[in-house]
Amino acid sequence: QVQVDESGGGEVQTGGSLLLACAVSTSDLSIYTMGWHRQVAGKQRELVAAISAGKVTNYADFAKDRFTISRDNAKNTVTLQMTSLKPEDTGVYYCVADIPATERRFFWGKGIPVTVSS
C-alpha cells in the first residue's frame, strides 16, 4: 500500500520562505517522478516542480529562481524549498509520486495549505 505524507507549509509574510516535505511509503516499489503541484484560488491544479529518479528537475515558470526541489531516493522523500514568497503563491500544495509498477500509478498527498500574507 502506498502512503504519501506531507509536512511543512503554514503562513509567512511576503518575501519569506517555507519548506515543504513529503515522504512516500511504497513497500519497495520504485518511484519514478516525484513532484509538487498546487491549487490557488480561481485556478486549476498546476505543476510547481518535479524531479525524476535521476534527479532531473522541471519547474513551472513562476517557480524558477525562487523554489528548489530536492529528493532523497534512499528515503523516498522530496522537499520543496520556497523562497521570496508572494501572496499569489497562497494555496494548497500537493505532493505526488509516480509509481509505474502500480495500476493506479500516481499517488497524491492530501495537500497542505500555504498562506503568504502581504
Order of alpha helices (4+ residues) and beta strands (2+ residues): beta-beta-beta-beta-beta-beta-beta-beta-beta-beta-beta
